[in-house]
């Protein structure tokens, strides 16, 4: 058992979505929708105390649930989904709930409706949410759960079928609801409109209490509870509460399955509920056997591995029963994969190789666990979709989109490390589909000393900063060289590749289907200053100057195009870099006339050689400090240039030698509070809002990075520095993952005086004092031993002389 300050009754996820929804008579584009997913965690004790112990089972169930959820939702059409906030743990106030807990003593299931009531009352996210999906912690999500795609409407939630709730048909419903005819036998998965949840939640809680207190009707023949203990009172509380407020459910029995059950033919469930024991051959699993299991805290410990797919293949000849066995092993394999990732995030040592771990990392497992999508031709609410509804299910929504992978290039330096922290953090919040890989270019010497191996999924590349043939120092060439190396050394199963720079922050997904990328037509953002596309530079370096596009920054390219193009990108970069006669600003647009943007021209000229014509989109990327175009929904911040808001400013170049990522609690100076911005000029106001958002995102990423590295409050005292004006500033703890994180004092690391030597000053001072103390202590000990030695020697001498005198006598 572990002590926590509050009861984590509910873990909340909010998503912002756009969807095209069609009615029977018209097809319309709806406004932006938000919805939340609420998988509750259960307290093990009736929590009348301030500090409540949470059972370990809640914690190990939570990690895989979050992992499976994240994987399934990130696989969605990125056009439709964008994560707005990470998990928010909400504790129910024991003071408010004391009387109700007393009545429901020993009944943790009441935390589910109680947590939702609390969330509705106190969470700001609830104020901006249209749709809610409610799950249990002991579930594995296999695919996206989108309320309106399931057929949910206001007043008509979608739910899974719980046929054992026989109380809906007998005296139990007649006793506890005025509308027994509306009592639906549902539970497990609940997808409903926020207005319905607001009306339902208080009734759900009160009806749960009511049924729980009605011990006279706990019998199995009345409730269907095989234990006759009132344990499913919360389920009846939901059904009776929904009946009271007039909700009539669309029941879909194809969405969820219990592992161990045989799936219906042709049905692909998108949710697994492992609430019951199940087995495959001689192997079995029951969550109750792990009720007090601290597996989430024990590095690299997993649940017993189930049989491998090849073994299952030989166990059962019936195809549908075999599918059921595959679902069972997928459930546990996903749990174990979630635990592995959780342990890695907690800085556990790398687990020893085993056949099972190798399987969990294999392409076979990835293929088996790829996201599943709802089959819309199946029955929803007992009614088969007609031809009109089938026609409404467009080709875009009925088939899976092509796979995407994102890459970015960095070097082995502190400068790129903090940029990596920011980009990876924003990637996970953005809803970008697929994986991400850092292409890390390092010399052997740099690699031996490098500390940031765990910052991102990484492909290591030999550094070309110093060209191996010409000796030219040009680190920017590492970008095309790294992409080429990655293509030649990694088996890539993605159809489209998104290429970013390290100094970017993702604000939303970047997908080929939204921005219309195709084979032969990459998507990119405009770089108007590449004037060389219009003059002699292009005519010198490409056979097709008319195909030279002034683009860069964000690139979405089909993998087939990229394989042909990458070598040209590298060669053209080398070619332009070597053409010193045309470095002048009037040829290149480079204000420094140093050939620094040769790599950008290498890209444009290489693409022109293959006559790849770009779809140029101005709404993908913005530089902080630039005035945004009204209505544009920018997906990327590119903080490559300095910018300011009033007297506050940020310039990445001033942090080139600062080891922000490896210095506990180091961060950038806090930008102004958005509430203090003047709204007199709308353009300036929006510009400054975006500038502030960029650096706030970087600081949030750094805070979470330091927290993951187990930095403590005391670590901060060794990093106190004075600001540019000589004043120390106070670190404001960030609100992240919905928790208000507490601290007494944190410091802002100044922008101009923070460098490696200064960071070491306090430690050097401490080391100096310690050295003096150790030396003084050692000298004292040696002196004492010397004195003792002299005394003992003197006494020994006296004793010898006395003995000699006696012998003479």
MARKOL-17358 format. One line per 5 residues: number of its first residue (from 0); for each residue y, z, x of C-alpha. Coordinates in Angstrom, 3 decimals, padded with zeros to 6 digits. Example, Ala and Ser with C-alpha at 12.3 -4.5 7.8 and 13.67 -1.06 7.14 Angstrom:
# residues 2
0> -004.500:007.800:012.300  -001.060:007.140:013.670
***
This chain:
# residues 809
0> 000.000:000.000:000.000  003.543:-000.757:001.127  006.726:000.771:-000.170  009.469:-001.409:-001.618  012.825:-000.553:-003.092
5> 012.349:-002.517:-006.299  009.549:-003.973:-008.363  009.171:-007.686:-007.700  008.290:-008.502:-011.273  009.503:-012.061:-011.154
10> 009.942:-014.690:-008.490  012.363:-017.396:-009.563  012.737:-021.014:-008.517  015.567:-023.161:-009.840  015.623:-026.914:-009.613
15> 018.324:-029.393:-010.426  017.039:-032.603:-011.925  018.125:-035.895:-013.290  015.837:-037.654:-015.697  015.862:-040.677:-017.872
20> 014.665:-039.454:-021.254  013.871:-041.830:-024.080  013.898:-041.063:-027.758  012.146:-043.042:-030.493  015.302:-044.976:-031.355
25> 017.192:-045.171:-028.113  016.985:-044.897:-024.366  019.705:-042.842:-022.792  020.461:-041.334:-019.429  020.746:-037.588:-019.828
30> 023.145:-035.361:-017.975  021.927:-033.354:-015.024  019.322:-030.794:-016.057  018.364:-027.569:-014.371  015.140:-025.715:-014.758
35> 013.512:-022.658:-013.298  009.926:-021.767:-012.505  009.010:-018.116:-012.965  005.663:-016.970:-011.524  005.592:-013.170:-011.972
40> 004.227:-010.649:-009.522  002.683:-007.472:-010.863  003.268:-003.877:-009.839  000.153:-001.813:-009.262  001.652:001.406:-010.587
45> 003.584:002.433:-013.674  006.895:002.512:-011.909  008.933:005.459:-013.115  009.935:006.204:-009.525  012.719:004.686:-007.501
50> 010.416:003.409:-004.776  007.400:001.621:-006.121  004.304:000.584:-004.177  003.376:-003.007:-004.724  -000.286:-003.877:-004.462
55> -001.289:-006.179:-001.652  -002.921:-008.529:-004.112  000.527:-009.481:-005.425  001.645:-010.388:-001.941  -001.311:-012.539:-000.925
60> -001.247:-014.257:-004.288  002.437:-014.983:-003.852  002.299:-016.814:-000.515  -000.169:-019.566:-001.544  001.507:-019.887:-004.961
65> 004.865:-020.548:-003.304  003.226:-022.895:-000.787  001.391:-024.941:-003.404  004.509:-025.045:-005.552  006.689:-026.220:-002.735
70> 004.233:-028.932:-001.749  003.777:-030.186:-005.296  007.462:-030.296:-006.138  008.532:-031.852:-002.888  006.147:-034.659:-003.723
75> 008.185:-035.483:-006.821  010.435:-038.455:-007.163  013.328:-037.230:-005.115  015.680:-039.008:-007.482  014.823:-036.348:-009.996
80> 014.527:-033.109:-008.115  016.622:-031.046:-005.784  015.980:-027.443:-004.865  019.074:-025.373:-005.518  017.850:-021.953:-004.474
85> 014.936:-020.349:-002.694  012.829:-017.566:-004.302  014.787:-014.724:-005.894  013.006:-011.395:-006.182  014.320:-009.314:-009.050
90> 013.565:-005.628:-009.530  013.581:-003.996:-012.944  015.834:-000.927:-013.035  013.521:002.091:-013.508  016.331:004.020:-015.182
95> 016.750:001.425:-017.910  013.025:000.945:-018.408  011.910:004.596:-018.102  011.098:005.136:-021.759  009.319:001.814:-022.100
100> 007.273:002.411:-018.966  006.304:005.830:-020.274  005.004:004.171:-023.416  003.231:001.481:-021.416  002.004:003.782:-018.645
105> -000.831:002.212:-016.673  -000.034:-001.255:-018.010  001.483:-003.417:-015.238  001.276:-006.588:-017.343  004.428:-005.492:-019.185
110> 006.361:-006.341:-016.030  006.132:-010.023:-016.953  008.321:-009.950:-020.099  010.406:-007.093:-018.678  011.158:-009.058:-015.519
115> 012.198:-012.116:-017.514  014.509:-010.032:-019.737  016.097:-008.591:-016.603  016.452:-012.036:-015.006  018.167:-013.453:-018.093
120> 020.616:-010.567:-018.138  021.545:-010.319:-014.453  020.826:-013.608:-012.672  023.613:-016.131:-012.191  020.984:-018.878:-011.947
125> 020.020:-018.169:-015.533  023.538:-019.100:-016.579  023.135:-022.620:-015.189  019.575:-023.382:-016.228  018.444:-025.607:-019.101
130> 014.670:-025.462:-018.759  012.256:-022.786:-017.585  008.616:-023.005:-016.470  006.777:-019.667:-016.436  003.583:-019.259:-014.402
135> 001.324:-016.456:-013.207  001.047:-015.500:-009.558  -002.683:-016.298:-009.425  -002.125:-020.018:-009.865  -002.221:-023.035:-007.595
140> 000.156:-025.873:-008.470  -001.345:-029.302:-007.882  001.482:-031.487:-009.133  004.980:-031.518:-010.631  005.519:-029.624:-013.891
145> 008.541:-031.125:-015.637  009.180:-029.769:-019.159  010.486:-032.931:-020.792  007.765:-035.070:-019.240  005.244:-032.689:-020.787
150> 006.934:-033.236:-024.148  008.818:-029.943:-024.389  011.724:-029.892:-026.812  014.159:-027.270:-027.964  012.226:-025.154:-030.448
155> 008.928:-026.657:-029.296  007.751:-025.266:-025.937  004.702:-026.663:-024.144  001.902:-024.248:-023.279  -001.750:-024.131:-022.243
160> -004.411:-023.163:-024.771  -005.814:-019.609:-024.834  -008.507:-019.915:-027.497  -009.727:-016.320:-027.117  -006.572:-014.920:-028.786
165> -008.447:-014.502:-032.065  -005.853:-011.989:-033.239  -003.679:-014.922:-034.328  -006.193:-015.515:-037.140  -006.770:-011.986:-038.408
170> -005.125:-008.720:-039.349  -003.517:-008.291:-035.912  -001.068:-011.153:-036.550  -000.428:-009.952:-040.096  000.488:-006.494:-038.758
175> 002.757:-007.605:-035.914  004.649:-010.678:-037.102  006.324:-011.796:-040.299  005.155:-015.333:-039.602  001.416:-015.158:-038.774
180> 001.146:-018.833:-039.668  003.248:-019.616:-036.570  001.083:-017.613:-034.166  -000.171:-019.979:-031.465  -003.046:-019.155:-029.106
185> -001.227:-020.050:-025.930  -000.417:-018.720:-022.476  -000.803:-019.423:-018.756  001.669:-022.272:-018.393  004.852:-022.044:-020.477
190> 007.610:-024.687:-020.391  010.568:-024.131:-022.699  014.271:-024.612:-023.200  016.521:-021.826:-021.964  017.953:-021.223:-025.464
195> 014.419:-020.602:-026.740  013.669:-018.204:-023.879  016.834:-016.213:-024.541  015.799:-015.766:-028.164  012.158:-015.064:-027.283
200> 012.364:-012.711:-024.278  013.458:-009.488:-026.052  010.884:-010.086:-028.791  008.200:-010.797:-026.181  008.871:-007.435:-024.564
205> 009.102:-005.438:-027.792  006.008:-007.066:-029.316  004.074:-006.337:-026.105  005.000:-002.669:-026.432  004.112:-002.747:-030.120
210> 000.649:-004.260:-029.615  -000.004:-001.999:-026.641  000.693:001.075:-028.762  -001.556:-000.150:-031.595  -004.736:001.314:-030.104
215> -006.396:001.286:-033.513  -006.704:-002.473:-033.215  -007.820:-002.859:-029.604  -011.393:-003.657:-030.592  -012.927:-006.860:-029.287
220> -013.551:-008.275:-032.769  -009.803:-008.019:-033.484  -008.231:-008.961:-030.132  -010.918:-010.959:-028.315  -010.472:-008.592:-025.351
225> -014.012:-008.142:-024.041  -013.079:-004.741:-022.628  -011.434:-003.482:-025.829  -008.707:-001.833:-023.715  -005.568:-003.573:-024.928
230> -005.209:-005.335:-021.608  -004.107:-008.609:-023.202  -001.342:-006.961:-025.245  001.261:-008.918:-023.252  -000.369:-012.210:-024.271
235> -000.210:-011.204:-027.909  003.333:-009.983:-027.333  004.230:-013.517:-026.323  002.496:-015.215:-029.257  003.835:-012.767:-031.848
240> 007.335:-012.857:-030.330  007.349:-016.663:-030.406  006.228:-016.581:-034.038  009.045:-014.167:-034.891  011.732:-016.502:-033.531
245> 010.139:-019.591:-035.080  008.837:-021.380:-031.982  006.010:-023.811:-032.580  004.169:-024.837:-029.416  002.964:-028.194:-028.256
250> -000.449:-027.166:-026.960  -001.792:-029.146:-024.020  -005.288:-028.217:-022.956  -005.334:-030.727:-020.102  -002.737:-029.151:-017.841
255> -004.566:-026.088:-016.530  -008.126:-025.269:-015.500  -009.943:-022.179:-014.281  -011.870:-022.872:-011.052  -015.556:-022.786:-011.951
260> -014.967:-024.633:-015.219  -015.973:-028.271:-015.639  -012.944:-030.551:-016.128  -012.771:-032.991:-018.991  -013.675:-036.526:-018.135
265> -010.612:-038.495:-017.064  -008.378:-035.401:-016.977  -006.633:-034.346:-013.753  -005.304:-030.788:-014.204  -002.034:-030.031:-012.417
270> -002.536:-026.266:-012.375  -005.437:-024.006:-011.308  -005.621:-020.428:-012.585  -008.055:-018.410:-010.468  -008.000:-015.365:-012.735
275> -011.801:-015.368:-013.151  -014.608:-015.249:-010.559  -016.206:-018.548:-009.587  -018.788:-019.817:-007.145  -019.983:-022.935:-005.361
280> -023.622:-022.734:-004.324  -024.180:-019.406:-002.579  -020.460:-018.929:-001.919  -018.299:-017.073:-004.442  -014.774:-015.741:-004.906
285> -013.241:-013.088:-007.135  -009.617:-012.056:-006.801  -010.505:-008.529:-007.968  -012.520:-008.015:-004.783  -009.239:-008.391:-002.887
290> -007.120:-006.115:-005.045  -006.170:-003.873:-002.117  -006.506:-006.561:000.523  -003.720:-006.691:003.121  -004.761:-010.171:004.209
295> -001.188:-011.433:004.101  -000.263:-009.039:006.912  -003.322:-009.555:009.122  -002.642:-012.397:011.503  -004.914:-015.425:011.100
300> -007.291:-013.697:008.682  -008.367:-015.924:005.798  -010.638:-015.700:002.806  -014.262:-016.690:003.457  -014.353:-020.455:003.788
305> -016.022:-022.340:000.931  -018.499:-025.171:001.461  -017.132:-028.403:002.886  -016.684:-031.466:000.618  -019.642:-033.187:002.254
310> -021.874:-030.242:001.342  -020.546:-030.196:-002.232  -021.300:-033.894:-002.477  -024.992:-033.096:-001.955  -025.068:-030.123:-004.344
315> -024.438:-031.901:-007.622  -025.297:-035.382:-008.888  -023.341:-035.122:-012.167  -019.906:-036.587:-011.353  -017.919:-034.322:-013.675
320> -019.661:-031.143:-012.537  -019.095:-032.249:-008.975  -015.380:-032.619:-009.743  -015.407:-029.037:-010.953  -016.929:-027.883:-007.656
325> -014.324:-029.841:-005.715  -011.580:-028.091:-007.708  -013.071:-024.714:-006.833  -013.092:-025.357:-003.098  -009.631:-026.952:-003.277
330> -008.322:-023.732:-004.807  -009.524:-021.525:-001.937  -008.702:-024.085:000.736  -005.130:-024.185:-000.573  -004.970:-020.387:-000.587
335> -006.132:-020.329:003.018  -003.748:-023.086:004.050  -000.900:-021.114:002.485  -001.960:-017.997:004.377  -002.096:-019.918:007.657
340> 001.440:-021.193:007.192  002.618:-017.738:006.158  001.079:-016.159:009.258  002.653:-018.828:011.458  006.047:-018.117:009.902
345> 005.570:-014.449:010.788  005.136:-015.381:014.467  001.417:-014.658:014.525  -000.408:-016.036:017.579  -001.977:-019.446:017.222
350> -005.436:-019.021:015.661  -008.513:-019.898:017.644  -009.983:-023.294:016.955  -012.716:-023.461:014.367  -014.377:-026.173:012.366
355> -012.748:-024.824:009.216  -009.226:-024.794:010.682  -009.787:-028.314:011.923  -010.748:-029.321:008.391  -007.595:-027.727:006.893
360> -005.506:-029.863:009.251  -007.477:-033.048:008.707  -006.494:-036.207:006.876  -009.480:-035.662:004.604  -008.043:-032.365:003.353
365> -004.583:-033.893:002.988  -006.065:-036.666:000.909  -008.012:-034.230:-001.279  -004.962:-032.055:-001.930  -002.291:-034.702:-002.371
370> -000.090:-034.067:-005.450  -001.576:-034.888:-008.825  000.461:-036.424:-011.605  000.202:-035.960:-015.332  -001.775:-038.634:-017.160
375> 000.625:-039.422:-019.988  -001.973:-041.308:-022.025  -003.696:-038.009:-022.840  -003.071:-035.934:-025.931  -000.023:-033.705:-026.105
380> 000.229:-031.241:-028.933  -002.857:-032.708:-030.564  -001.311:-036.146:-031.033  -002.224:-039.177:-028.957  000.747:-041.035:-027.578
385> 001.309:-044.266:-029.463  002.139:-047.671:-028.072  005.871:-047.028:-028.288  005.613:-043.785:-026.339  003.326:-045.443:-023.781
390> 005.901:-048.167:-023.331  008.530:-045.495:-022.723  006.485:-044.199:-019.792  008.031:-046.586:-017.330  006.276:-047.960:-014.315
395> 008.582:-045.841:-012.182  007.401:-042.561:-013.659  003.749:-043.411:-014.165  002.869:-044.329:-010.602  003.326:-042.316:-007.465
400> 006.164:-043.360:-005.213  005.509:-044.561:-001.664  005.095:-041.899:000.998  008.119:-040.998:003.083  008.475:-039.311:006.453
405> 011.705:-038.120:008.074  012.355:-038.062:011.829  015.247:-037.012:014.037  015.767:-037.079:017.789  016.753:-034.109:019.984
410> 016.620:-032.906:023.579  015.479:-029.670:025.244  018.806:-027.863:025.111  020.420:-024.973:023.209  022.927:-027.482:021.803
415> 020.213:-029.343:019.911  018.328:-026.161:018.999  020.962:-024.777:016.643  021.402:-028.241:015.137  017.641:-028.368:014.558
420> 017.732:-024.985:012.820  020.412:-026.267:010.440  018.727:-029.578:009.681  015.270:-028.096:009.083  016.712:-025.402:006.797
425> 018.596:-027.985:004.745  015.566:-030.304:004.665  013.501:-027.642:002.912  016.272:-026.963:000.394  017.043:-030.605:-000.329
430> 013.880:-031.686:-002.125  013.302:-034.463:000.406  009.742:-035.756:-000.095  007.200:-035.930:002.693  007.231:-034.256:006.075
435> 009.720:-034.114:008.891  009.189:-034.528:012.654  011.488:-033.667:015.527  011.279:-036.193:018.358  011.908:-033.917:021.349
440> 012.847:-035.705:024.586  012.422:-033.486:027.665  011.833:-033.708:031.376  008.813:-031.814:032.680  011.073:-029.199:034.227
445> 013.068:-028.689:031.015  009.870:-028.433:029.007  008.516:-025.633:031.197  011.600:-023.523:030.503  012.128:-024.524:026.886
450> 012.092:-021.780:024.225  012.421:-023.687:020.956  008.949:-025.133:020.447  008.559:-023.475:017.033  011.837:-024.683:015.516
455> 010.334:-027.743:013.823  007.218:-029.928:013.652  007.554:-031.718:016.982  006.451:-034.863:018.789  007.121:-034.568:022.529
460> 008.640:-037.534:024.340  009.364:-038.113:028.061  013.118:-037.976:028.600  014.990:-041.198:029.298  018.378:-039.515:029.712
465> 018.201:-040.698:033.313  016.935:-044.257:033.029  013.715:-044.545:035.083  014.686:-047.993:036.442  018.472:-048.099:036.675
470> 019.193:-044.396:037.153  021.898:-044.654:034.476  022.656:-041.316:032.766  022.732:-042.071:029.037  021.033:-039.448:026.805
475> 021.705:-041.439:023.606  018.970:-043.894:024.630  016.444:-041.166:023.855  016.783:-041.948:020.141  015.262:-045.477:020.152
480> 012.919:-044.527:023.001  011.629:-041.526:021.050  011.100:-043.521:017.853  009.158:-046.155:019.790  007.043:-043.498:021.520
485> 006.298:-041.807:018.179  005.219:-045.090:016.582  002.893:-045.826:019.493  001.297:-042.395:019.739  001.028:-041.052:016.184
490> -001.034:-042.234:013.248  001.578:-042.583:010.493  000.549:-042.897:006.860  004.071:-043.077:005.389  005.375:-046.345:003.967
495> 009.067:-045.601:004.543  010.705:-043.744:007.418  014.022:-041.924:007.112  015.826:-041.575:010.451  018.543:-038.937:010.801
500> 020.619:-037.413:013.575  020.230:-033.767:014.558  023.852:-032.981:013.665  023.279:-033.536:009.963  022.830:-031.285:006.946
505> 020.810:-032.559:003.980  022.287:-031.843:000.550  019.757:-033.793:-001.485  016.836:-036.206:-001.205  017.181:-039.618:000.432
510> 014.551:-041.955:-000.987  013.904:-045.696:-000.824  013.412:-046.014:-004.570  016.795:-044.496:-005.376  018.750:-046.385:-002.737
515> 016.770:-049.635:-003.125  015.224:-049.937:000.316  012.598:-052.658:000.603  010.573:-054.388:003.299  013.109:-056.576:005.107
520> 016.047:-054.681:003.598  016.644:-051.252:005.149  019.251:-048.897:003.744  021.970:-047.401:005.921  025.517:-046.045:005.858
525> 028.645:-047.888:007.026  029.975:-047.518:010.581  033.105:-049.652:010.264  034.244:-048.989:013.821  031.431:-051.201:015.206
530> 033.853:-054.114:015.531  031.565:-055.730:018.106  029.628:-057.233:015.191  032.629:-059.489:014.573  033.469:-060.606:018.108
535> 032.011:-061.859:021.357  029.838:-058.775:021.796  027.546:-059.843:018.962  027.537:-063.466:020.103  026.470:-062.322:023.571
540> 023.702:-059.978:022.492  022.012:-061.508:019.454  020.953:-064.951:018.315  022.046:-064.078:014.791  025.520:-062.539:014.996
545> 026.010:-063.348:011.316  023.231:-060.804:010.534  024.912:-057.989:012.459  025.594:-055.099:010.077  028.031:-052.292:010.940
550> 025.695:-049.464:010.022  024.150:-046.290:011.377  023.756:-042.557:010.761  021.179:-042.490:007.977  018.454:-045.148:008.043
555> 015.694:-045.811:005.481  013.318:-048.465:006.758  009.875:-049.753:005.823  007.278:-048.825:008.444  006.336:-052.499:009.005
560> 009.946:-053.365:009.798  010.299:-050.325:012.043  007.219:-051.245:014.100  008.701:-054.680:014.844  012.216:-053.401:015.283
565> 011.856:-050.294:017.485  011.226:-052.156:020.747  014.246:-054.404:020.095  016.385:-051.351:019.324  015.517:-049.944:022.753
570> 015.920:-053.221:024.651  019.242:-054.091:023.016  020.511:-050.588:023.784  019.660:-051.111:027.458  021.260:-054.561:027.355
575> 024.562:-053.404:025.835  024.670:-050.358:028.089  024.322:-052.611:031.140  027.131:-054.922:029.927  029.962:-052.912:031.504
580> 032.258:-055.943:031.366  032.517:-055.443:027.618  032.963:-051.653:027.380  036.641:-052.103:026.423  037.832:-050.664:023.135
585> 038.919:-054.081:021.847  035.278:-055.250:022.174  033.340:-052.171:021.099  035.714:-049.957:019.126  034.736:-047.118:021.478
590> 037.976:-045.188:021.992  036.677:-043.914:025.333  035.607:-047.380:026.589  032.634:-045.671:028.214  029.733:-047.519:026.608
595> 028.754:-044.321:024.803  028.020:-046.121:021.515  025.709:-048.680:023.161  022.767:-047.211:021.208  024.558:-047.922:017.907
600> 025.075:-051.532:018.918  021.479:-051.622:020.123  020.456:-050.764:016.564  022.685:-053.374:014.890  021.843:-056.162:017.359
605> 018.123:-055.370:017.263  018.135:-055.522:013.454  020.070:-058.795:013.600  017.424:-060.311:015.864  014.885:-059.761:013.077
610> 017.481:-060.682:010.452  017.020:-057.363:008.688  019.881:-057.261:006.196  020.908:-053.757:005.215  021.699:-052.324:001.843
615> 024.903:-050.505:002.808  025.547:-047.367:000.756  028.778:-045.405:001.123  027.672:-042.514:-001.090  024.881:-041.151:001.101
620> 026.847:-039.641:003.988  030.198:-037.959:004.526  031.858:-036.467:007.592  033.211:-032.973:006.845  036.988:-033.239:007.000
625> 037.017:-036.615:005.232  038.287:-036.873:001.661  035.318:-037.524:-000.679  035.280:-040.442:-003.078  035.543:-039.122:-006.667
630> 032.128:-038.960:-008.312  030.124:-039.528:-005.128  027.071:-037.267:-004.731  026.769:-037.182:-000.956  023.289:-036.366:000.348
635> 024.195:-035.780:003.995  026.878:-034.000:006.003  027.342:-035.538:009.445  029.354:-033.000:011.421  029.726:-035.233:014.468
640> 033.520:-034.869:014.505  035.770:-031.829:014.515  037.286:-030.682:011.227  039.433:-027.860:009.935  040.398:-025.942:006.808
645> 043.844:-024.460:007.284  043.869:-022.507:010.560  040.080:-022.412:010.748  038.279:-025.215:012.559  034.837:-026.310:013.716
650> 033.862:-028.729:016.459  030.215:-028.986:017.495  031.219:-030.115:020.996  032.657:-026.663:021.740  029.178:-025.178:021.283
655> 027.424:-027.503:023.706  026.363:-024.776:026.174  025.981:-021.936:023.682  022.473:-020.636:023.040  023.113:-019.772:019.400
660> 019.484:-020.152:018.323  018.122:-017.687:020.882  020.866:-015.057:020.631  020.144:-012.542:017.884  022.525:-012.812:014.937
665> 024.746:-015.365:016.668  026.531:-017.614:014.233  029.660:-019.699:013.818  033.025:-018.259:012.742  033.094:-017.765:008.990
670> 035.070:-020.488:007.180  037.645:-019.445:004.568  036.497:-018.173:001.192  036.430:-021.170:-001.204  038.177:-018.969:-003.781
675> 041.273:-018.908:-001.562  041.663:-022.700:-001.451  044.659:-024.276:-003.097  043.868:-026.579:-006.005  047.272:-028.252:-006.013
680> 045.881:-031.386:-004.383  042.478:-032.250:-005.849  041.434:-034.472:-002.918  042.275:-031.854:-000.300  040.540:-029.177:-002.378
685> 037.293:-031.169:-002.610  037.489:-032.072:001.083  037.856:-028.425:002.103  035.058:-027.325:-000.246  032.642:-029.705:001.476
690> 033.783:-028.621:004.933  033.163:-024.984:004.055  029.755:-025.790:002.544  028.647:-027.499:005.755  029.293:-024.516:008.042
695> 028.098:-021.974:005.466  024.785:-023.853:005.372  024.558:-023.737:009.156  025.249:-019.990:009.149  022.665:-019.336:006.437
700> 020.126:-021.307:008.442  020.908:-019.305:011.578  020.683:-015.997:009.722  017.217:-016.809:008.374  016.167:-018.104:011.791
705> 017.182:-014.826:013.462  015.475:-012.853:010.709  012.227:-014.781:011.204  012.429:-014.000:014.903  012.456:-010.286:014.063
710> 015.963:-009.645:015.327  017.009:-006.105:014.452  020.394:-004.577:013.702  020.400:-002.950:017.125  020.061:-006.355:018.789
715> 023.542:-007.115:017.573  025.168:-004.481:019.773  024.297:-006.460:022.885  026.081:-009.535:021.556  029.505:-008.084:020.753
720> 032.179:-010.478:021.900  035.911:-010.787:021.368  037.286:-013.664:019.334  039.630:-016.349:020.549  042.640:-014.193:019.686
725> 041.072:-011.076:021.169  039.987:-009.565:017.854  036.380:-008.870:017.017  035.284:-010.056:013.611  032.756:-008.732:011.144
730> 029.563:-010.524:010.258  029.176:-010.883:006.516  025.536:-010.758:005.595  024.617:-013.875:003.719  023.126:-014.031:000.250
735> 019.969:-015.995:000.752  016.788:-016.203:-001.305  018.702:-014.371:-003.992  018.680:-011.032:-002.203  021.815:-009.202:-001.153
740> 020.960:-008.529:002.434  022.364:-005.302:003.794  023.885:-004.576:007.153  026.404:-002.221:008.683  027.957:-004.458:011.281
745> 027.411:-007.917:012.624  029.668:-009.937:014.849  030.927:-013.459:014.805  030.417:-015.141:018.117  033.719:-016.752:019.111
750> 034.059:-020.484:019.457  035.663:-020.752:022.886  034.563:-017.799:024.976  030.927:-017.535:023.932  028.770:-018.842:026.750
755> 025.632:-017.892:028.570  027.320:-015.859:031.270  029.319:-013.857:028.760  026.325:-013.249:026.581  024.665:-011.615:029.535
760> 027.609:-009.350:030.415  026.562:-006.345:028.298  022.964:-006.640:029.428  024.034:-007.045:033.041  026.149:-003.882:032.749
765> 023.249:-001.968:031.251  020.914:-003.267:033.922  023.395:-002.213:036.589  023.635:001.354:035.250  019.869:001.532:034.868
770> 019.422:000.360:038.451  021.743:003.090:039.736  019.977:005.735:037.681  016.553:004.623:038.880  017.750:004.556:042.483
775> 019.299:008.036:042.154  016.127:009.399:040.572  013.951:007.837:043.285  016.195:009.203:046.046  016.065:012.687:044.506
780> 012.271:012.616:044.268  011.913:011.392:047.847  014.350:014.038:049.069  012.457:016.766:047.232  009.148:015.582:048.684
785> 010.667:015.491:052.157  011.945:019.075:051.845  008.566:020.287:050.555  006.836:018.466:053.383  009.060:020.124:055.996
790> 008.511:023.571:054.475  004.761:023.101:054.341  004.685:021.774:057.891  006.716:024.751:059.074  004.374:027.230:057.403
795> 001.353:025.450:058.805  002.859:025.671:062.255  003.505:029.391:061.899  -000.042:029.929:060.709  -001.456:028.091:063.708
800> 000.591:030.070:066.156  -000.434:033.392:064.583  -004.086:032.423:064.810  -003.661:031.448:068.466  -001.971:034.780:069.249
805> -004.821:036.676:067.624  -007.343:034.755:069.695  -005.493:035.687:072.879  -005.666:039.325:071.992
***
